[in-house]
Amino acid sequence: MLKAIAGYHTDDEDHWVAELQCGHFQHVRHQPPFINRPWVMTLVTRKKMLGQQLNCVKCDEELT
């Protein structure tokens, strides 16, 4: 289920975590070539992604 990014924080290993509007969290790592999310690398580009939607697996699981 698509949910908007409402904010960010870092976890204990300094990986970025998106805070979704539903209250769930999702890691948003940039680890090329496997995961390509260069926008997590700077404050400016993270701010630009606020409001963009990510698929929330936890919300999907709650529906089943």
GUKE-306446 format. One record per atom (N, C-alpha, C): residue number from 1; residue in one letter; chain; atom name; x, y negated, z. Coordinates in Angstrom, 3 decimals, always signed. Each point is the difference from the previous one (the first is absolute). Example, Ala and Ser with C-alpha at 12.3 -4.5 7.8 and 13.67 -1.06 7.14 Angstrom:
ATOM, 1, A, A, N, +13.190, +5.690, +7.800
ATOM, 1, A, A, CA, -0.890, -1.190, +0.000
ATOM, 1, A, A, C, +0.900, -1.200, +0.000
ATOM, 2, S, A, N, -0.350, -1.050, -0.720
ATOM, 2, S, A, CA, +0.820, -1.190, +0.060
ATOM, 2, S, A, C, -0.770, -1.090, +0.730
This chain:
ATOM, 1, M, A, N, +0.845, +1.160, +0.000
ATOM, 1, M, A, CA, -0.845, -1.160, +0.000
ATOM, 1, M, A, C, +0.902, -1.238, +0.000
ATOM, 2, L, A, N, -0.268, -0.914, -0.888
ATOM, 2, L, A, CA, +0.832, -1.194, -0.101
ATOM, 2, L, A, C, -0.323, -0.988, +1.120
ATOM, 3, K, A, N, +1.061, -0.470, +0.657
ATOM, 3, K, A, CA, -0.127, -0.978, +1.081
ATOM, 3, K, A, C, +1.063, -1.077, -0.183
ATOM, 4, A, A, N, -0.342, -1.223, +0.333
ATOM, 4, A, A, CA, +0.909, -1.129, -0.179
ATOM, 4, A, A, C, +1.101, -0.015, +1.058
ATOM, 5, I, A, N, +1.166, -0.483, -0.393
ATOM, 5, I, A, CA, +1.111, -0.192, +0.928
ATOM, 5, I, A, C, -0.286, -1.265, +0.810
ATOM, 6, A, A, N, -0.002, +0.141, +1.321
ATOM, 6, A, A, CA, -0.295, -1.131, +0.882
ATOM, 6, A, A, C, +1.248, -0.544, +0.687
ATOM, 7, G, A, N, +1.060, +0.789, +0.043
ATOM, 7, G, A, CA, +1.227, -0.423, +0.655
ATOM, 7, G, A, C, +1.050, +1.081, -0.086
ATOM, 8, Y, A, N, +1.119, -0.222, +0.674
ATOM, 8, Y, A, CA, +1.121, +0.942, -0.025
ATOM, 8, Y, A, C, +0.686, +0.035, +1.357
ATOM, 9, H, A, N, +0.682, +1.081, +0.246
ATOM, 9, H, A, CA, +0.939, +0.098, +1.113
ATOM, 9, H, A, C, +1.041, +1.046, -0.389
ATOM, 10, T, A, N, +1.048, +0.106, +0.786
ATOM, 10, T, A, CA, +0.997, +1.048, -0.241
ATOM, 10, T, A, C, -0.123, +1.055, +1.092
ATOM, 11, D, A, N, +0.334, +1.231, -0.385
ATOM, 11, D, A, CA, -0.047, +1.090, +0.973
ATOM, 11, D, A, C, +1.337, +0.091, +0.735
ATOM, 12, D, A, N, +0.159, +1.030, +0.803
ATOM, 12, D, A, CA, +1.218, +0.178, +0.803
ATOM, 12, D, A, C, +1.263, +0.178, -0.847
ATOM, 13, E, A, N, -0.180, +0.390, -1.265
ATOM, 13, E, A, CA, +1.142, +0.207, -0.899
ATOM, 13, E, A, C, +0.173, -1.162, -0.977
ATOM, 14, D, A, N, -0.677, -1.125, +0.264
ATOM, 14, D, A, CA, +0.034, -1.206, -0.834
ATOM, 14, D, A, C, -0.566, +0.201, -1.399
ATOM, 15, H, A, N, -0.947, +0.936, -0.147
ATOM, 15, H, A, CA, -0.726, +0.150, -1.256
ATOM, 15, H, A, C, -1.248, -0.875, +0.070
ATOM, 16, W, A, N, -0.361, -0.608, -1.120
ATOM, 16, W, A, CA, -1.177, -0.858, -0.030
ATOM, 16, W, A, C, -1.268, +0.825, +0.003
ATOM, 17, V, A, N, -0.984, -0.478, +0.761
ATOM, 17, V, A, CA, -1.292, +0.649, +0.123
ATOM, 17, V, A, C, -1.071, -1.049, -0.297
ATOM, 18, A, A, N, -0.896, +0.325, -0.930
ATOM, 18, A, A, CA, -1.115, -0.897, -0.310
ATOM, 18, A, A, C, -1.123, +0.247, +0.996
ATOM, 19, E, A, N, -0.565, -1.083, +0.488
ATOM, 19, E, A, CA, -1.168, +0.062, +0.872
ATOM, 19, E, A, C, -1.213, -0.235, -0.893
ATOM, 20, L, A, N, -0.854, +0.987, -0.114
ATOM, 20, L, A, CA, -1.138, -0.090, -0.909
ATOM, 20, L, A, C, -1.223, -0.565, +0.703
ATOM, 21, Q, A, N, -0.917, -0.570, -0.764
ATOM, 21, Q, A, CA, -1.187, -0.648, +0.561
ATOM, 21, Q, A, C, -0.860, +0.962, +0.812
ATOM, 22, C, A, N, +0.119, +1.292, -0.255
ATOM, 22, C, A, CA, -0.791, +0.999, +0.723
ATOM, 22, C, A, C, +0.587, +0.309, +1.372
ATOM, 23, G, A, N, +1.209, -0.513, +0.271
ATOM, 23, G, A, CA, +0.647, +0.265, +1.278
ATOM, 23, G, A, C, +1.042, +1.100, -0.057
ATOM, 24, H, A, N, +0.085, +0.692, -1.121
ATOM, 24, H, A, CA, +1.015, +1.034, -0.166
ATOM, 24, H, A, C, +1.303, -0.619, -0.503
ATOM, 25, F, A, N, +1.070, +0.775, +0.081
ATOM, 25, F, A, CA, +1.319, -0.449, -0.445
ATOM, 25, F, A, C, +0.507, +0.913, -1.110
ATOM, 26, Q, A, N, +0.833, -0.554, -0.869
ATOM, 26, Q, A, CA, +0.617, +0.796, -1.067
ATOM, 26, Q, A, C, +1.414, -0.495, -0.247
ATOM, 27, H, A, N, +0.964, +0.933, +0.007
ATOM, 27, H, A, CA, +1.367, -0.379, -0.339
ATOM, 27, H, A, C, +0.054, -0.507, -1.442
ATOM, 28, V, A, N, +0.766, -1.052, -0.215
ATOM, 28, V, A, CA, +0.188, -0.546, -1.345
ATOM, 28, V, A, C, +1.503, -0.122, -0.243
ATOM, 29, R, A, N, +0.625, +1.139, -0.192
ATOM, 29, R, A, CA, +1.452, +0.053, -0.181
ATOM, 29, R, A, C, +0.391, -0.294, -1.439
ATOM, 30, H, A, N, +1.202, -0.528, -0.145
ATOM, 30, H, A, CA, +0.618, -0.162, -1.316
ATOM, 30, H, A, C, +1.217, +0.919, -0.013
ATOM, 31, Q, A, N, -0.142, +1.164, -0.649
ATOM, 31, Q, A, CA, +1.076, +0.987, -0.057
ATOM, 31, Q, A, C, +0.120, +0.538, -1.423
ATOM, 32, P, A, N, +0.512, -0.838, -0.921
ATOM, 32, P, A, CA, +0.125, +0.458, -1.383
ATOM, 32, P, A, C, +0.921, +1.201, -0.096
ATOM, 33, P, A, N, -0.184, +0.877, -0.934
ATOM, 33, P, A, CA, -1.004, -0.020, -1.074
ATOM, 33, P, A, C, -1.314, +0.640, +0.406
ATOM, 34, F, A, N, -0.120, +0.481, +1.226
ATOM, 34, F, A, CA, -1.201, +0.721, +0.409
ATOM, 34, F, A, C, -1.172, -0.924, +0.312
ATOM, 35, I, A, N, +0.249, -1.061, +0.737
ATOM, 35, I, A, CA, -1.034, -0.976, +0.358
ATOM, 35, I, A, C, +0.509, -1.377, -0.409
ATOM, 36, N, A, N, -0.726, -0.648, -0.902
ATOM, 36, N, A, CA, +0.454, -1.274, -0.542
ATOM, 36, N, A, C, -0.933, -1.130, +0.460
ATOM, 37, R, A, N, +0.346, -0.599, +1.113
ATOM, 37, R, A, CA, -0.757, -1.138, +0.544
ATOM, 37, R, A, C, +0.969, -1.119, +0.373
ATOM, 38, P, A, N, +0.618, -0.633, -0.985
ATOM, 38, P, A, CA, +0.971, -1.056, +0.310
ATOM, 38, P, A, C, -0.626, -1.190, +0.727
ATOM, 39, W, A, N, -1.310, -0.133, -0.073
ATOM, 39, W, A, CA, -0.667, -1.131, +0.650
ATOM, 39, W, A, C, +0.103, +0.051, +1.520
ATOM, 40, V, A, N, +0.342, +1.139, +0.594
ATOM, 40, V, A, CA, +0.128, +0.054, +1.461
ATOM, 40, V, A, C, +1.302, -0.603, +0.496
ATOM, 41, M, A, N, +0.913, -0.311, -0.892
ATOM, 41, M, A, CA, +1.338, -0.418, +0.384
ATOM, 41, M, A, C, +0.100, -1.437, +0.509
ATOM, 42, T, A, N, -0.923, -0.867, -0.382
ATOM, 42, T, A, CA, +0.093, -1.394, +0.453
ATOM, 42, T, A, C, -1.326, -0.479, +0.598
ATOM, 43, L, A, N, +0.089, -0.962, +0.878
ATOM, 43, L, A, CA, -1.183, -0.577, +0.626
ATOM, 43, L, A, C, -0.932, -0.604, -1.050
ATOM, 44, V, A, N, +0.556, -0.705, -0.955
ATOM, 44, V, A, CA, -0.810, -0.667, -1.030
ATOM, 44, V, A, C, -0.821, +1.014, -0.790
ATOM, 45, T, A, N, +0.632, +1.080, -0.435
ATOM, 45, T, A, CA, -0.731, +0.981, -0.812
ATOM, 45, T, A, C, -0.969, +0.832, +0.840
ATOM, 46, R, A, N, +0.324, +0.241, +1.272
ATOM, 46, R, A, CA, -0.971, +0.673, +0.870
ATOM, 46, R, A, C, -1.236, -0.869, +0.179
ATOM, 47, K, A, N, +0.189, -1.291, +0.209
ATOM, 47, K, A, CA, -1.140, -0.911, +0.168
ATOM, 47, K, A, C, -0.879, -0.015, -1.247
ATOM, 48, K, A, N, +0.627, +0.074, -1.177
ATOM, 48, K, A, CA, -0.770, +0.011, -1.247
ATOM, 48, K, A, C, -0.880, +1.237, -0.119
ATOM, 49, M, A, N, +0.373, +1.073, +0.671
ATOM, 49, M, A, CA, -0.769, +1.242, -0.068
ATOM, 49, M, A, C, -1.139, +0.057, +1.024
ATOM, 50, L, A, N, -0.059, -0.956, +0.925
ATOM, 50, L, A, CA, -1.117, -0.036, +0.946
ATOM, 50, L, A, C, -1.313, -0.079, -0.780
ATOM, 51, G, A, N, -0.953, +0.812, +0.373
ATOM, 51, G, A, CA, -1.282, +0.032, -0.701
ATOM, 51, G, A, C, -0.051, +1.032, -1.122
ATOM, 52, Q, A, N, +1.164, +0.439, -0.470
ATOM, 52, Q, A, CA, +0.030, +1.051, -1.007
ATOM, 52, Q, A, C, -0.435, +1.307, +0.642
ATOM, 53, Q, A, N, -0.514, +0.905, -0.795
ATOM, 53, Q, A, CA, -0.556, +1.224, +0.555
ATOM, 53, Q, A, C, +0.933, +1.193, -0.165
ATOM, 54, L, A, N, +0.036, +0.798, +1.041
ATOM, 54, L, A, CA, +0.706, +1.278, -0.004
ATOM, 54, L, A, C, -1.010, +1.088, +0.337
ATOM, 55, N, A, N, +0.280, +1.207, -0.449
ATOM, 55, N, A, CA, -0.873, +1.118, +0.338
ATOM, 55, N, A, C, +0.260, +0.429, +1.453
ATOM, 56, C, A, N, -1.041, -0.004, +0.804
ATOM, 56, C, A, CA, +0.120, +0.422, +1.399
ATOM, 56, C, A, C, -0.389, +1.475, +0.098
ATOM, 57, V, A, N, +0.995, +0.843, +0.179
ATOM, 57, V, A, CA, -0.231, +1.441, +0.098
ATOM, 57, V, A, C, -0.825, +0.340, +1.235
ATOM, 58, K, A, N, +0.236, -0.708, +1.092
ATOM, 58, K, A, CA, -0.744, +0.283, +1.237
ATOM, 58, K, A, C, -1.499, -0.275, -0.176
ATOM, 59, C, A, N, -0.349, -1.074, -0.703
ATOM, 59, C, A, CA, -1.415, -0.271, -0.273
ATOM, 59, C, A, C, -0.584, +1.099, -0.886
ATOM, 60, D, A, N, +0.776, +0.442, -0.998
ATOM, 60, D, A, CA, -0.455, +1.095, -0.865
ATOM, 60, D, A, C, -0.254, +1.256, +0.820
ATOM, 61, E, A, N, +0.876, +0.305, +0.945
ATOM, 61, E, A, CA, -0.143, +1.201, +0.831
ATOM, 61, E, A, C, -1.225, -0.079, +0.900
ATOM, 62, E, A, N, -0.340, -1.195, +0.451
ATOM, 62, E, A, CA, -1.165, -0.169, +0.871
ATOM, 62, E, A, C, -1.303, +0.280, -0.742
ATOM, 63, L, A, N, +0.009, -0.119, -1.324
ATOM, 63, L, A, CA, -1.208, +0.239, -0.794
ATOM, 63, L, A, C, -0.243, +1.487, -0.244
ATOM, 64, T, A, N, +1.027, +0.821, +0.206
ATOM, 64, T, A, CA, -0.181, +1.432, -0.287
ATOM, 64, T, A, C, -0.303, +0.791, +1.246
